[in-house]
Amino acid sequence: MKELVEHMAKSLVNHPEAATVSERETEDGETELLLKVAPEDMGKVIGKQGRIAKAMRVVLKAAAAREGKKVNLEIEE
């Protein structure tokens, strides 16, 4: 899952070397992925009215469901 988010993010931004994804477990056993990008690329990852971020979350949740997992994506500044 981490590699999927990293690939999607690096494809969208101007500074792919700044895009990093970290992973942590929540108390309910879900996995939370934290995406960090360069400040000037934040708009490209979020998109107009959050459409790009929402689409990334949909793809991630679909991939996680195939493996029987629950995954959330958070975009950090």
Secondary structure as GFF3:
##gff-version 3
##sequence-region A 1 77
A	DSSP	alpha_helix	2	12	.	.	.	ID=ss1
A	DSSP	three_ten_helix	16	18	.	.	.	ID=ss2
A	DSSP	beta_strand	20	25	.	.	.	ID=ss3
A	DSSP	beta_strand	31	36	.	.	.	ID=ss4
A	DSSP	three_ten_helix	39	41	.	.	.	ID=ss5
A	DSSP	alpha_helix	42	46	.	.	.	ID=ss6
A	DSSP	three_ten_helix	48	50	.	.	.	ID=ss7
A	DSSP	alpha_helix	51	66	.	.	.	ID=ss8
A	DSSP	beta_strand	71	76	.	.	.	ID=ss9
###
